[in-house]
Amino acid sequence: MNTKYKSTYLLATLISFICHNAYADNGDSSVHNDTDSDEVMVVTAAEQSKQALGVSVITQKELSKMPPRNDISEIIRTMPGVSLTGNSTSGQRGNNRQIDIRGMGPENTLILVDGRPVKSRMSVRYGWRGERDTRGDTNWVPAEIIERIDVLRGPAAARYGDGAAGGVVNIITKQPTKEWHISWNSYLNLPSHREEGATKRTNFLLTGGLTDNLSMRLYGNLNKTEADDWDINKKHQINPSSVSAGREGVRNKDINGILRWDITDKQSLEFETSVSRQGNIYAGDTQNNNPDKLVSRFYNDETNRMNRQNYSVTHRGYWDNGVNTMSYIQLEKTHNSRLNEGLAGGTEGRFKDDNFSTITYNNFTLHNETSFPLTIVVPQTMTIGGEYNHQKMKDPTSNTQTITEGGSIPWIKNKDRSENASANLWGVFVEDNIELTQTTMLTPTIRYNHQSESGSNWSPGLNLFQEIGDYFSLKLGIARAYKAPNLYQTNPNYLLYSRGQGCYGAGGSCYLIGNKKLKAETSVNKEIGLEFHNNAGLIAGLTYFRNDYHNKIDSGTSPIGQAEGGQNKFKNSNIFQWQNVPKSVIEGLEGSITIPVTSTVNFRNNLTWMLQSKNKKSGDYLSIIPKYTLNSSIDWQATDKFSLLTAVTWYGKQRPRKYDYLGEKLTDSSTNQLSPYALLNLSGQYQFNKNFTFTVGVDNLFDKRLFRKGNSSSLKNPQNGVISVRGAGAATYNEPGRTLFINTNVSF
């Protein structure tokens, strides 16, 4: 075992022993054998719902009535403040959209499974404009195995540290039970357009007690979503010489097991392991829409295989004096095998041969938190915690770009640069829920983090919950959040090269290199909201939020020097580094209203209105997201066994970025906005008996389709240097058409 991992494991064991034994009860204890899974899982939203504004919960029942076609991001996108976007405004890799909360971008969304981080996407190479060719980390758990999904936004999320500046998505799975249960789920969809990919999914869940003190859970999953036809966008693309690919497909294989040992009636120890594989089914996408014969040859093949292994041990303690403790150790190992890609200019992100290379990424986390009641003038519940994280990556391909054509860089080797990159991060936090009065809850938090590359960071926060009379609640929050630079941004051995088209300022060819002196991205997240509620179940609220974003990391706009020598017209290339952008701002409104029309009919609505999202230096947008998003649903429990769900989403206009890679203002087709559109989904569910449930429905009933017209970019003619604007504006992704689905659940 690696020496670093040995020392970390020893530290984990020591901390866990000290923390738990400090609160051990030496006397007799009453029985603590709750089978309710909520008692043993890591709860986030439920614990903070009284004092936090930006909290939404998606239940298992809601997931069963409107199951996702492939990825649960399709369901999460219906929550307030949530969109699907790429990492930047370029539109590159446009169909691989991920969760974007409050316009902060996918890299600022922290994905958790049962309270533990999932970061396999960090093994994917980081491109010039901040793109990763990844669907993200929301597809590792099948929808049928999920108990609920907690979505936290703004100040409520800042307490979770690195990567949570936008928000947190906590996927909470179904837990072991004492009684034996088995369920089998199957999902099938049938697109009405045969050029769109269909999905077949099946999985099982087995839980039960092995002895009085041992219980287990085991699930397995098989899924195949086909890729769209390679020419699905052919009639719609702006640039006729390029191919704008449709949605990629995926093959999922997952197996997961938990063994829970109730050591005493007050303590439990869980051992969990999972092995998952995602095989990408290629649809023809390249980073710059520039395919060749090699690219076309791989259509409908697996060009990327992501293997994730996860091992964790979790200890929970529930003590007579009201103290609760939770500690876990987790090792996440990702093997990302992908066909070799180019690293220079227009060929960046395009296959260059038919050989696979594997990036390995290990993410080790040690976490402990202890909550306890106390009374200092008024009742309080304080939580104290700490976390250690070690990231280690070995990438044999991304550091192979030569520095011959554009000239040499004195401090960088031309060949044989190190394949390894790593970072350590540790932090401690304190959160205190102070019950000032029966109607007033004040929650101050503070978190200190230190990252080996970007240094130290303090993240204070304050939330206030105030009941006003019988019907109104006032909620306020402010918190400082942060995100440490990733392993590509700080790696001095990782560089990209362009012959000029991608170089800011039209100054000829250039390099982009890593920067070990980067600061962490930070944001000050503020929100204020008012909520109305009555005994009849009517709930309505409106929240204003503003994120002042500092030190956002972006590809450089100011050269730090010039390379020496070079070939022909590419001599003396400018050298750019990843740099911190001084200030950006994001501002918007979130509203919601739930109306119990009758005892069997609920009418739910939420609205997100983005007021601004821009880089204060350049004035450009931070991401391509709708101006507004309105989600409405009517849930009717027609009989005890039969229910109907109608859900519609309206998306407002979407604006493309204002400036191209050269800093020039875009014109012509590159300024085209995406017009507002709506999607209507219907489903019906019938429970024949306690063992069999059948769900059928249709997504996008009115068949509103969007086609990807290209990237949001301009092209430069290499012969005369004239900017030829043929960008796609905001039309950078596909929205699939009408699709029928069938879902069955058999359980015993």
Secondary structure, DSSP 8 states (H G I E B T S, - for coil): --HHHHHHHHHHHHHHHHHHHTT---S---------GGGTS--SHHHHTTT-SSEEEEEHHHHHHS--SS-THHHHTTSTTEEEE-SSTT-TTTTS-EEEETTS-GGGEEEEETTEE--GGGGS---TTS--S---SSSSS-GGGEEEEEEEETHHHHTT-TT-SSEEEEEEE----SS-EEEEEEEEEEESSTTS--EEEEEEEEEEESSSSEEEEEEEEEEEE----TTTTTTT-SSTTS------EEEEEEEEEEEEE--SSSEEEEEEEEEEEEEEE--S--TTS---HHHHHTTTSEEEEEEEEEEEEEEEEE-TTS-EEEEEEEEEEEEEEEEEEB-BGGGBTSEEEEEEEEEEEEEEEEEEEEEEEEESSSEEEEEEEEEEEEEEEE-SSTT----STT-B-TTS-SS----EEEEEEEEEEEEEEEEEETTEEEEEEEEEEEETTTEEEEEEEEEEEEEETTTEEEEEEEEEEEE---TTTT-TT-EEEESSTTSTTS-SSEEEE--TT---EEEEEEEEEEEEE-TTS-EEEEEEEEEEEEEEEEE-SS--EE-B--SGGG-S-EEEEEEEEEEEEEEEEEEEEEEE-SSSEEEEEEEEEEEEEEETTT--BSS---SEEEEEEEEE--SSSEEEEEEEEEE--B---SB-TTS-B--GGGG--B--EEEEEEEEEEEEETTEEEEEEEESTT---B-----S--EE-TTT--EE----TT--S-B---EEEEEEEEE-
